[in-house]
Amino acid sequence: MAKSSAHHDDLPQQAVVALEHLGDALSIARLRRKQSLRAWAARLRVSVATVQRMEAGDPGVSMGVYAAALWVIGRADDLPSLADPAADRGALELDIASFRKRVSERRATGKSRDLP
């Protein structure tokens, strides 16, 4: 039986859907390779039930299992780009807001426009 955790029940819907899509994609990748659940479980060093849960998009399956499955299909190198700071639009917007505030404060106090 799958472990239950309160934070799994509170995941944002977008995250739930993303995990379901990832699970579907991994299931399709396995089937296209004509590999059984048992074969993948052996390669991932997990139980068949864990592979089934992963393919269902279960958020209780560890990130390591998802990463290993991506490695099996030759996509593990794509993982670091998922949280690449250069592509973090939210942080970029915060940086810009911070600099705008500093510029505004400098103008209000009559200080130089040059920022350190």
N, CA, C and O atoms as a GROMACS GRO file, in nm:
protein
  464
    1MET      N    1   0.083  -0.118   0.000
    1MET     CA    2   0.000   0.000   0.000
    1MET      C    3   0.088   0.125   0.000
    1MET      O    4   0.192   0.128   0.067
    2ALA      N    5   0.048   0.226  -0.074
    2ALA     CA    6   0.124   0.350  -0.083
    2ALA      C    7   0.119   0.425   0.048
    2ALA      O    8   0.017   0.426   0.118
    3LYS      N    9   0.231   0.489   0.081
    3LYS     CA   10   0.236   0.572   0.200
    3LYS      C   11   0.154   0.697   0.174
    3LYS      O   12   0.149   0.747   0.062
    4SER      N   13   0.090   0.747   0.278
    4SER     CA   14   0.011   0.868   0.266
    4SER      C   15   0.079   0.979   0.345
    4SER      O   16   0.136   0.955   0.451
    5SER      N   17   0.072   1.098   0.294
    5SER     CA   18   0.128   1.212   0.362
    5SER      C   19   0.038   1.332   0.336
    5SER      O   20  -0.013   1.350   0.225
    6ALA      N   21   0.018   1.412   0.438
    6ALA     CA   22  -0.073   1.526   0.425
    6ALA      C   23  -0.028   1.622   0.316
    6ALA      O   24  -0.111   1.678   0.245
    7HIS      N   25   0.105   1.642   0.302
    7HIS     CA   26   0.149   1.738   0.201
    7HIS      C   27   0.123   1.689   0.060
    7HIS      O   28   0.115   1.770  -0.033
    8HIS      N   29   0.108   1.558   0.040
    8HIS     CA   30   0.072   1.507  -0.092
    8HIS      C   31  -0.070   1.546  -0.128
    8HIS      O   32  -0.100   1.572  -0.245
    9ASP      N   33  -0.156   1.551  -0.029
    9ASP     CA   34  -0.296   1.588  -0.052
    9ASP      C   35  -0.311   1.737  -0.082
    9ASP      O   36  -0.411   1.778  -0.141
   10ASP      N   37  -0.213   1.816  -0.042
   10ASP     CA   38  -0.221   1.961  -0.057
   10ASP      C   39  -0.139   2.013  -0.174
   10ASP      O   40  -0.119   2.134  -0.186
   11LEU      N   41  -0.091   1.925  -0.261
   11LEU     CA   42  -0.013   1.970  -0.375
   11LEU      C   43  -0.098   2.058  -0.466
   11LEU      O   44  -0.217   2.033  -0.484
   12PRO      N   45  -0.037   2.162  -0.524
   12PRO     CA   46  -0.113   2.241  -0.621
   12PRO      C   47  -0.156   2.153  -0.738
   12PRO      O   48  -0.083   2.062  -0.779
   13GLN      N   49  -0.273   2.179  -0.790
   13GLN     CA   50  -0.328   2.098  -0.899
   13GLN      C   51  -0.233   2.092  -1.017
   13GLN      O   52  -0.221   1.988  -1.082
   14GLN      N   53  -0.165   2.202  -1.046
   14GLN     CA   54  -0.070   2.204  -1.158
   14GLN      C   55   0.044   2.106  -1.136
   14GLN      O   56   0.091   2.042  -1.231
   15ALA      N   57   0.090   2.092  -1.011
   15ALA     CA   58   0.195   1.996  -0.980
   15ALA      C   59   0.144   1.852  -0.994
   15ALA      O   60   0.216   1.765  -1.044
   16VAL      N   61   0.022   1.829  -0.951
   16VAL     CA   62  -0.038   1.695  -0.963
   16VAL      C   63  -0.047   1.656  -1.110
   16VAL      O   64  -0.009   1.546  -1.148
   17VAL      N   65  -0.096   1.747  -1.192
   17VAL     CA   66  -0.110   1.720  -1.335
   17VAL      C   67   0.028   1.697  -1.399
   17VAL      O   68   0.043   1.608  -1.482
   18ALA      N   69   0.126   1.777  -1.360
   18ALA     CA   70   0.261   1.761  -1.416
   18ALA      C   71   0.318   1.624  -1.383
   18ALA      O   72   0.380   1.561  -1.469
   19LEU      N   73   0.299   1.578  -1.259
   19LEU     CA   74   0.346   1.445  -1.222
   19LEU      C   75   0.272   1.336  -1.299
   19LEU      O   76   0.332   1.236  -1.339
   20GLU      N   77   0.143   1.355  -1.318
   20GLU     CA   78   0.066   1.257  -1.396
   20GLU      C   79   0.117   1.250  -1.540
   20GLU      O   80   0.126   1.142  -1.597
   21HIS      N   81   0.149   1.365  -1.598
   21HIS     CA   82   0.200   1.368  -1.735
   21HIS      C   83   0.338   1.303  -1.742
   21HIS      O   84   0.368   1.229  -1.836
   22LEU      N   85   0.422   1.331  -1.642
   22LEU     CA   86   0.554   1.268  -1.638
   22LEU      C   87   0.539   1.116  -1.626
   22LEU      O   88   0.608   1.041  -1.695
   23GLY      N   89   0.450   1.073  -1.540
   23GLY     CA   90   0.426   0.930  -1.525
   23GLY      C   91   0.378   0.866  -1.654
   23GLY      O   92   0.424   0.759  -1.692
   24ASP      N   93   0.285   0.933  -1.722
   24ASP     CA   94   0.237   0.884  -1.851
   24ASP      C   95   0.351   0.873  -1.952
   24ASP      O   96   0.363   0.774  -2.023
   25ALA      N   97   0.434   0.976  -1.958
   25ALA     CA   98   0.545   0.977  -2.052
   25ALA      C   99   0.643   0.865  -2.023
   25ALA      O  100   0.694   0.801  -2.116
   26LEU      N  101   0.670   0.840  -1.896
   26LEU     CA  102   0.762   0.732  -1.860
   26LEU      C  103   0.700   0.596  -1.892
   26LEU      O  104   0.771   0.505  -1.934
   27SER      N  105   0.571   0.582  -1.872
   27SER     CA  106   0.502   0.459  -1.907
   27SER      C  107   0.510   0.433  -2.058
   27SER      O  108   0.538   0.321  -2.101
   28ILE      N  109   0.485   0.536  -2.135
   28ILE     CA  110   0.493   0.523  -2.281
   28ILE      C  111   0.636   0.488  -2.324
   28ILE      O  112   0.656   0.404  -2.411
   29ALA      N  113   0.734   0.554  -2.261
   29ALA     CA  114   0.875   0.525  -2.294
   29ALA      C  115   0.907   0.378  -2.266
   29ALA      O  116   0.975   0.313  -2.346
   30ARG      N  117   0.860   0.327  -2.155
   30ARG     CA  118   0.884   0.186  -2.120
   30ARG      C  119   0.817   0.094  -2.221
   30ARG      O  120   0.878  -0.002  -2.269
   31LEU      N  121   0.692   0.123  -2.254
   31LEU     CA  122   0.617   0.038  -2.347
   31LEU      C  123   0.676   0.044  -2.488
   31LEU      O  124   0.683  -0.059  -2.556
   32ARG      N  125   0.720   0.160  -2.532
   32ARG     CA  126   0.782   0.172  -2.665
   32ARG      C  127   0.911   0.091  -2.673
   32ARG      O  128   0.948   0.043  -2.780
   33ARG      N  129   0.977   0.076  -2.559
   33ARG     CA  130   1.099  -0.004  -2.554
   33ARG      C  131   1.068  -0.153  -2.535
   33ARG      O  132   1.158  -0.237  -2.529
   34LYS      N  133   0.938  -0.183  -2.526
   34LYS     CA  134   0.891  -0.321  -2.506
   34LYS      C  135   0.955  -0.385  -2.382
   34LYS      O  136   1.001  -0.499  -2.385
   35GLN      N  137   0.956  -0.306  -2.274
   35GLN     CA  138   1.011  -0.353  -2.148
   35GLN      C  139   0.898  -0.371  -2.048
   35GLN      O  140   0.804  -0.292  -2.043
   36SER      N  141   0.909  -0.475  -1.969
   36SER     CA  142   0.806  -0.505  -1.870
   36SER      C  143   0.824  -0.419  -1.744
   36SER      O  144   0.929  -0.360  -1.721
   37LEU      N  145   0.717  -0.415  -1.666
   37LEU     CA  146   0.727  -0.349  -1.535
   37LEU      C  147   0.838  -0.412  -1.452
   37LEU      O  148   0.915  -0.342  -1.386
   38ARG      N  149   0.845  -0.544  -1.456
   38ARG     CA  150   0.947  -0.616  -1.379
   38ARG      C  151   1.088  -0.577  -1.424
   38ARG      O  152   1.176  -0.560  -1.341
   39ALA      N  153   1.110  -0.564  -1.555
   39ALA     CA  154   1.242  -0.527  -1.606
   39ALA      C  155   1.281  -0.386  -1.559
   39ALA      O  156   1.394  -0.362  -1.518
   40TRP      N  157   1.184  -0.294  -1.567
   40TRP     CA  158   1.214  -0.157  -1.522
   40TRP      C  159   1.237  -0.153  -1.372
   40TRP      O  160   1.327  -0.084  -1.324
   41ALA      N  161   1.158  -0.227  -1.298
   41ALA     CA  162   1.176  -0.231  -1.153
   41ALA      C  163   1.317  -0.278  -1.120
   41ALA      O  164   1.382  -0.224  -1.030
   42ALA      N  165   1.365  -0.378  -1.192
   42ALA     CA  166   1.501  -0.429  -1.168
   42ALA      C  167   1.605  -0.322  -1.202
   42ALA      O  168   1.700  -0.304  -1.127
   43ARG      N  169   1.587  -0.253  -1.314
   43ARG     CA  170   1.683  -0.149  -1.353
   43ARG      C  171   1.682  -0.031  -1.256
   43ARG      O  172   1.786   0.029  -1.229
   44LEU      N  173   1.565   0.001  -1.205
   44LEU     CA  174   1.553   0.114  -1.112
   44LEU      C  175   1.581   0.073  -0.967
   44LEU      O  176   1.593   0.157  -0.879
   45ARG      N  177   1.591  -0.059  -0.946
   45ARG     CA  178   1.615  -0.115  -0.812
   45ARG      C  179   1.502  -0.079  -0.715
   45ARG      O  180   1.526  -0.041  -0.600
   46VAL      N  181   1.381  -0.093  -0.766
   46VAL     CA  182   1.261  -0.069  -0.684
   46VAL      C  183   1.163  -0.183  -0.711
   46VAL      O  184   1.189  -0.269  -0.795
   47SER      N  185   1.053  -0.183  -0.642
   47SER     CA  186   0.950  -0.286  -0.663
   47SER      C  187   0.867  -0.253  -0.786
   47SER      O  188   0.865  -0.139  -0.833
   48VAL      N  189   0.798  -0.354  -0.837
   48VAL     CA  190   0.705  -0.334  -0.948
   48VAL      C  191   0.597  -0.233  -0.905
   48VAL      O  192   0.556  -0.148  -0.984
   49ALA      N  193   0.552  -0.244  -0.781
   49ALA     CA  194   0.450  -0.151  -0.731
   49ALA      C  195   0.498  -0.006  -0.737
   49ALA      O  196   0.420   0.084  -0.766
   50THR      N  197   0.626   0.016  -0.709
   50THR     CA  198   0.680   0.152  -0.714
   50THR      C  199   0.682   0.203  -0.858
   50THR      O  200   0.651   0.319  -0.882
   51VAL      N  201   0.718   0.119  -0.952
   51VAL     CA  202   0.714   0.159  -1.093
   51VAL      C  203   0.570   0.194  -1.133
   51VAL      O  204   0.547   0.292  -1.203
   52GLN      N  205   0.475   0.114  -1.089
   52GLN     CA  206   0.335   0.142  -1.119
   52GLN      C  207   0.291   0.275  -1.059
   52GLN      O  208   0.220   0.353  -1.123
   53ARG      N  209   0.334   0.301  -0.937
   53ARG     CA  210   0.300   0.428  -0.871
   53ARG      C  211   0.366   0.545  -0.945
   53ARG      O  212   0.304   0.650  -0.963
   54MET      N  213   0.492   0.528  -0.988
   54MET     CA  214   0.562   0.632  -1.062
   54MET      C  215   0.488   0.662  -1.192
   54MET      O  216   0.466   0.778  -1.227
   55GLU      N  217   0.449   0.557  -1.263
   55GLU     CA  218   0.380   0.575  -1.390
   55GLU      C  219   0.242   0.637  -1.372
   55GLU      O  220   0.185   0.694  -1.465
   56ALA      N  221   0.188   0.627  -1.252
   56ALA     CA  222   0.060   0.691  -1.220
   56ALA      C  223   0.078   0.836  -1.175
   56ALA      O  224  -0.019   0.908  -1.156
   57GLY      N  225   0.204   0.878  -1.158
   57GLY     CA  226   0.232   1.014  -1.115
   57GLY      C  227   0.218   1.034  -0.965
   57GLY      O  228   0.191   1.146  -0.920
   58ASP      N  229   0.236   0.930  -0.889
   58ASP     CA  230   0.224   0.936  -0.743
   58ASP      C  231   0.333   1.027  -0.685
   58ASP      O  232   0.451   1.001  -0.705
   59PRO      N  233   0.294   1.134  -0.614
   59PRO     CA  234   0.393   1.226  -0.556
   59PRO      C  235   0.472   1.165  -0.442
   59PRO      O  236   0.571   1.223  -0.397
   60GLY      N  237   0.430   1.049  -0.393
   60GLY     CA  238   0.502   0.982  -0.285
   60GLY      C  239   0.624   0.905  -0.334
   60GLY      O  240   0.707   0.863  -0.253
   61VAL      N  241   0.635   0.887  -0.465
   61VAL     CA  242   0.753   0.819  -0.520
   61VAL      C  243   0.869   0.918  -0.515
   61VAL      O  244   0.853   1.036  -0.548
   62SER      N  245   0.985   0.870  -0.472
   62SER     CA  246   1.097   0.962  -0.452
   62SER      C  247   1.148   1.021  -0.583
   62SER      O  248   1.136   0.962  -0.690
   63MET      N  249   1.203   1.140  -0.570
   63MET     CA  250   1.263   1.208  -0.684
   63MET      C  251   1.373   1.122  -0.744
   63MET      O  252   1.395   1.124  -0.865
   64GLY      N  253   1.441   1.045  -0.660
   64GLY     CA  254   1.547   0.958  -0.708
   64GLY      C  255   1.496   0.853  -0.805
   64GLY      O  256   1.564   0.819  -0.902
   65VAL      N  257   1.378   0.802  -0.780
   65VAL     CA  258   1.320   0.701  -0.870
   65VAL      C  259   1.284   0.766  -1.003
   65VAL      O  260   1.312   0.710  -1.109
   66TYR      N  261   1.223   0.885  -0.998
   66TYR     CA  262   1.192   0.956  -1.123
   66TYR      C  263   1.322   0.987  -1.198
   66TYR      O  264   1.328   0.972  -1.320
   67ALA      N  265   1.426   1.031  -1.127
   67ALA     CA  266   1.554   1.062  -1.191
   67ALA      C  267   1.616   0.938  -1.254
   67ALA      O  268   1.670   0.944  -1.364
   68ALA      N  269   1.608   0.825  -1.185
   68ALA     CA  270   1.662   0.702  -1.240
   68ALA      C  271   1.586   0.659  -1.365
   68ALA      O  272   1.645   0.611  -1.461
   69ALA      N  273   1.455   0.677  -1.364
   69ALA     CA  274   1.375   0.643  -1.482
   69ALA      C  275   1.413   0.733  -1.599
   69ALA      O  276   1.421   0.687  -1.713
   70LEU      N  277   1.435   0.860  -1.572
   70LEU     CA  278   1.480   0.950  -1.678
   70LEU      C  279   1.617   0.909  -1.730
   70LEU      O  280   1.644   0.920  -1.850
   71TRP      N  281   1.704   0.861  -1.642
   71TRP     CA  282   1.835   0.811  -1.683
   71TRP      C  283   1.818   0.690  -1.775
   71TRP      O  284   1.887   0.680  -1.877
   72VAL      N  285   1.727   0.600  -1.741
   72VAL     CA  286   1.704   0.480  -1.822
   72VAL      C  287   1.667   0.518  -1.966
   72VAL      O  288   1.707   0.450  -2.060
   73ILE      N  289   1.592   0.626  -1.982
   73ILE     CA  290   1.552   0.666  -2.118
   73ILE      C  291   1.644   0.773  -2.177
   73ILE      O  292   1.614   0.832  -2.281
   74GLY      N  293   1.757   0.798  -2.110
   74GLY     CA  294   1.855   0.891  -2.164
   74GLY      C  295   1.820   1.038  -2.150
   74GLY      O  296   1.862   1.120  -2.231
   75ARG      N  297   1.743   1.072  -2.047
   75ARG     CA  298   1.700   1.211  -2.029
   75ARG      C  299   1.742   1.271  -1.895
   75ARG      O  300   1.696   1.380  -1.861
   76ALA      N  301   1.827   1.204  -1.820
   76ALA     CA  302   1.867   1.255  -1.688
   76ALA      C  303   1.942   1.387  -1.698
   76ALA      O  304   1.936   1.468  -1.606
   77ASP      N  305   2.011   1.410  -1.808
   77ASP     CA  306   2.084   1.536  -1.824
   77ASP      C  307   1.993   1.657  -1.834
   77ASP      O  308   2.038   1.770  -1.820
   78ASP      N  309   1.864   1.634  -1.858
   78ASP     CA  310   1.768   1.744  -1.866
   78ASP      C  311   1.723   1.794  -1.728
   78ASP      O  312   1.668   1.904  -1.717
   79LEU      N  313   1.746   1.716  -1.625
   79LEU     CA  314   1.697   1.752  -1.491
   79LEU      C  315   1.749   1.887  -1.440
   79LEU      O  316   1.669   1.968  -1.393
   80PRO      N  317   1.879   1.914  -1.446
   80PRO     CA  318   1.926   2.041  -1.390
   80PRO      C  319   1.862   2.164  -1.453
   80PRO      O  320   1.846   2.266  -1.386
   81SER      N  321   1.825   2.156  -1.578
   81SER     CA  322   1.766   2.273  -1.644
   81SER      C  323   1.627   2.306  -1.592
   81SER      O  324   1.578   2.417  -1.613
   82LEU      N  325   1.563   2.212  -1.523
   82LEU     CA  326   1.428   2.238  -1.471
   82LEU      C  327   1.424   2.352  -1.370
   82LEU      O  328   1.324   2.424  -1.362
   83ALA      N  329   1.530   2.368  -1.294
   83ALA     CA  330   1.534   2.475  -1.194
   83ALA      C  331   1.651   2.570  -1.220
   83ALA      O  332   1.706   2.628  -1.126
   84ASP      N  333   1.688   2.586  -1.345
   84ASP     CA  334   1.800   2.673  -1.382
   84ASP      C  335   1.771   2.816  -1.335
   84ASP      O  336   1.670   2.874  -1.374
   85PRO      N  337   1.859   2.873  -1.253
   85PRO     CA  338   1.836   3.009  -1.203
   85PRO      C  339   1.820   3.111  -1.316
   85PRO      O  340   1.749   3.211  -1.299
   86ALA      N  341   1.885   3.088  -1.428
   86ALA     CA  342   1.875   3.183  -1.540
   86ALA      C  343   1.734   3.184  -1.600
   86ALA      O  344   1.696   3.280  -1.666
   87ALA      N  345   1.658   3.079  -1.578
   87ALA     CA  346   1.523   3.071  -1.632
   87ALA      C  347   1.416   3.095  -1.526
   87ALA      O  348   1.297   3.077  -1.552
   88ASP      N  349   1.458   3.136  -1.407
   88ASP     CA  350   1.365   3.157  -1.295
   88ASP      C  351   1.302   3.296  -1.307
   88ASP      O  352   1.352   3.393  -1.251
   89ARG      N  353   1.193   3.303  -1.378
   89ARG     CA  354   1.126   3.431  -1.405
   89ARG      C  355   1.080   3.501  -1.276
   89ARG      O  356   1.089   3.623  -1.265
   90GLY      N  357   1.031   3.423  -1.180
   90GLY     CA  358   0.986   3.483  -1.055
   90GLY      C  359   1.098   3.555  -0.982
   90GLY      O  360   1.079   3.666  -0.931
   91ALA      N  361   1.216   3.493  -0.976
   91ALA     CA  362   1.331   3.557  -0.910
   91ALA      C  363   1.377   3.679  -0.989
   91ALA      O  364   1.415   3.780  -0.931
   92LEU      N  365   1.375   3.669  -1.120
   92LEU     CA  366   1.414   3.782  -1.205
   92LEU      C  367   1.322   3.901  -1.180
   92LEU      O  368   1.368   4.014  -1.170
   93GLU      N  369   1.192   3.875  -1.170
   93GLU     CA  370   1.097   3.983  -1.144
   93GLU      C  371   1.122   4.047  -1.007
   93GLU      O  372   1.110   4.168  -0.992
   94LEU      N  373   1.158   3.965  -0.907
   94LEU     CA  374   1.192   4.020  -0.775
   94LEU      C  375   1.318   4.105  -0.782
   94LEU      O  376   1.325   4.211  -0.720
   95ASP      N  377   1.419   4.059  -0.857
   95ASP     CA  378   1.543   4.136  -0.874
   95ASP      C  379   1.513   4.272  -0.937
   95ASP      O  380   1.564   4.375  -0.892
   96ILE      N  381   1.433   4.271  -1.042
   96ILE     CA  382   1.400   4.395  -1.112
   96ILE      C  383   1.324   4.489  -1.018
   96ILE      O  384   1.353   4.609  -1.014
   97ALA      N  385   1.228   4.438  -0.944
   97ALA     CA  386   1.152   4.521  -0.850
   97ALA      C  387   1.244   4.582  -0.745
   97ALA      O  388   1.229   4.698  -0.707
   98SER      N  389   1.340   4.502  -0.697
   98SER     CA  390   1.435   4.551  -0.597
   98SER      C  391   1.520   4.665  -0.654
   98SER      O  392   1.541   4.766  -0.586
   99PHE      N  393   1.568   4.649  -0.776
   99PHE     CA  394   1.649   4.754  -0.837
   99PHE      C  395   1.566   4.878  -0.866
   99PHE      O  396   1.616   4.990  -0.852
  100ARG      N  397   1.442   4.860  -0.907
  100ARG     CA  398   1.355   4.976  -0.931
  100ARG      C  399   1.333   5.054  -0.802
  100ARG      O  400   1.332   5.177  -0.801
  101LYS      N  401   1.316   4.981  -0.693
  101LYS     CA  402   1.297   5.046  -0.563
  101LYS      C  403   1.421   5.124  -0.524
  101LYS      O  404   1.412   5.237  -0.477
  102ARG      N  405   1.538   5.063  -0.544
  102ARG     CA  406   1.664   5.132  -0.510
  102ARG      C  407   1.682   5.258  -0.594
  102ARG      O  408   1.725   5.361  -0.542
  103VAL      N  409   1.651   5.250  -0.722
  103VAL     CA  410   1.663   5.367  -0.809
  103VAL      C  411   1.567   5.475  -0.763
  103VAL      O  412   1.604   5.592  -0.756
  104SER      N  413   1.444   5.436  -0.731
  104SER     CA  414   1.344   5.532  -0.685
  104SER      C  415   1.388   5.600  -0.555
  104SER      O  416   1.373   5.721  -0.539
  105GLU      N  417   1.443   5.520  -0.463
  105GLU     CA  418   1.490   5.576  -0.335
  105GLU      C  419   1.606   5.672  -0.357
  105GLU      O  420   1.614   5.776  -0.293
  106ARG      N  421   1.697   5.637  -0.447
  106ARG     CA  422   1.812   5.725  -0.475
  106ARG      C  423   1.765   5.856  -0.538
  106ARG      O  424   1.818   5.962  -0.506
  107ARG      N  425   1.667   5.846  -0.626
  107ARG     CA  426   1.615   5.970  -0.687
  107ARG      C  427   1.548   6.057  -0.582
  107ARG      O  428   1.564   6.179  -0.583
  108ALA      N  429   1.474   5.996  -0.491
  108ALA     CA  430   1.403   6.070  -0.386
  108ALA      C  431   1.499   6.140  -0.292
  108ALA      O  432   1.469   6.249  -0.242
  109THR      N  433   1.615   6.080  -0.267
  109THR     CA  434   1.713   6.140  -0.176
  109THR      C  435   1.814   6.226  -0.248
  109THR      O  436   1.897   6.291  -0.185
  110GLY      N  437   1.809   6.228  -0.383
  110GLY     CA  438   1.900   6.310  -0.461
  110GLY      C  439   2.039   6.250  -0.475
  110GLY      O  440   2.131   6.320  -0.517
  111LYS      N  441   2.058   6.124  -0.440
  111LYS     CA  442   2.187   6.059  -0.452
  111LYS      C  443   2.216   6.025  -0.598
  111LYS      O  444   2.127   6.031  -0.683
  112SER      N  445   2.339   5.990  -0.625
  112SER     CA  446   2.384   5.954  -0.759
  112SER      C  447   2.299   5.841  -0.816
  112SER      O  448   2.247   5.757  -0.742
  113ARG      N  449   2.287   5.839  -0.945
  113ARG     CA  450   2.213   5.732  -1.012
  113ARG      C  451   2.294   5.604  -1.021
  113ARG      O  452   2.238   5.497  -1.048
  114ASP      N  453   2.423   5.612  -1.001
  114ASP     CA  454   2.506   5.490  -1.011
  114ASP      C  455   2.475   5.398  -0.895
  114ASP      O  456   2.472   5.439  -0.779
  115LEU      N  457   2.452   5.274  -0.928
  115LEU     CA  458   2.426   5.173  -0.826
  115LEU      C  459   2.554   5.094  -0.803
  115LEU      O  460   2.628   5.066  -0.898
  116PRO      N  461   2.581   5.058  -0.677
  116PRO     CA  462   2.704   4.983  -0.650
  116PRO      C  463   2.698   4.845  -0.712
  116PRO      O  464   2.793   4.768  -0.700
   0.00000   0.00000   0.00000
